[in-house]
Amino acid sequence: MNSRPSSLWRRTGEVLRWRGFWVLLLLGARNILRPIVYWHVYRIFATDIAAQVPEPYAKEKIETKIYTRDCACLDQALTQVAALGEISREEAQRRLQRGDALAMAYASAEPAGYGWISFASGAVELDFGVTWIVRPGEAVRYGNFVHPKWRGRGIQSSINSAVNEYALQHGVSVTLGSISAMNAQSLSLAKHYNRPTAMKVTLIHVRPFHWLICRASGAPFKSRFNAPA
């Protein structure tokens, strides 16, 4: 039985609930235009964790665990990531094998969400082949996901705090991250911490001509990102 229609309706309902009608309308227009042109707008944030690691503000007790490629319980972590349904086990394993770390959040002993951190320049893709430039003493936070069942409870703040604490313990003083300008729920995390936008990045892919247009405000695009040749 084809589950695609039910998955589409579930996804539509989630966007409407968490982002609102106008964002749903804009995302729908973008998908209609996908064969010709597709775009992303990101806000870029920098966190000085040497000054202070952001405190979590989850509405309930959340346990977070850090997993790396050297963990004895790596197989368990990969199974839990895959069960949450956002990325495959193979993709999670690939990220860990290149040296990234995974922060898994547990609510009532149940895997509720996760986030990733990478220390390597060029390893993490923003989109369309555009990759982060990571300097010494920096790391990139990316790939945060909270299962719909647990959203709206501040769990993302616990994940964010865990990856930042891990980065600080490994010699990092500044962590970087991106949030889609259309993701109001995730942007609430930056708003809670009164964190200003360091950059705004727009990526436009014109598919018939294989053009990639990259624009940035707040800082030069090439100061933080590499575009594919």
SULMOSUL-V771891 format. One record per residue. N is the residue number from 1. SS is DSSP state (H for helix, E for strand, L for the rest). Layout:
# SULMOSUL-V771891
n: [N;N]
ss: [SS;SS]
This chain:
# SULMOSUL-V771891
n: [1;2;3;4;5;6;7;8;9;10;11;12;13;14;15;16;17;18;19;20;21;22;23;24;25;26;27;28;29;30;31;32;33;34;35;36;37;38;39;40;41;42;43;44;45;46;47;48;49;50;51;52;53;54;55;56;57;58;59;60;61;62;63;64;65;66;67;68;69;70;71;72;73;74;75;76;77;78;79;80;81;82;83;84;85;86;87;88;89;90;91;92;93;94;95;96;97;98;99;100;101;102;103;104;105;106;107;108;109;110;111;112;113;114;115;116;117;118;119;120;121;122;123;124;125;126;127;128;129;130;131;132;133;134;135;136;137;138;139;140;141;142;143;144;145;146;147;148;149;150;151;152;153;154;155;156;157;158;159;160;161;162;163;164;165;166;167;168;169;170;171;172;173;174;175;176;177;178;179;180;181;182;183;184;185;186;187;188;189;190;191;192;193;194;195;196;197;198;199;200;201;202;203;204;205;206;207;208;209;210;211;212;213;214;215;216;217;218;219;220;221;222;223;224;225;226;227;228;229]
ss: [L;L;L;H;H;H;H;H;H;H;H;H;H;H;H;H;H;H;H;L;H;H;H;H;H;H;H;H;H;H;H;H;L;L;L;L;E;E;E;E;E;E;E;E;E;E;E;E;L;L;L;L;L;L;L;L;L;L;L;L;L;E;E;E;E;E;E;L;L;L;L;L;L;H;H;H;H;H;H;H;H;H;H;H;L;L;L;L;H;H;H;H;H;H;H;H;H;L;L;L;E;E;E;E;E;E;E;L;L;E;E;E;E;E;E;E;E;E;L;L;L;L;L;L;E;E;E;L;L;E;E;E;L;L;L;L;L;E;E;E;E;E;E;E;E;E;L;H;H;H;L;L;L;L;H;H;H;H;H;H;H;H;H;H;H;H;H;H;H;L;L;L;L;E;E;E;E;E;E;E;L;L;L;H;H;H;H;H;H;H;H;H;L;L;L;L;L;L;E;E;E;E;E;E;E;E;H;H;H;L;E;E;E;E;E;E;E;L;L;L;H;H;H;L;E;E;L;L;L]
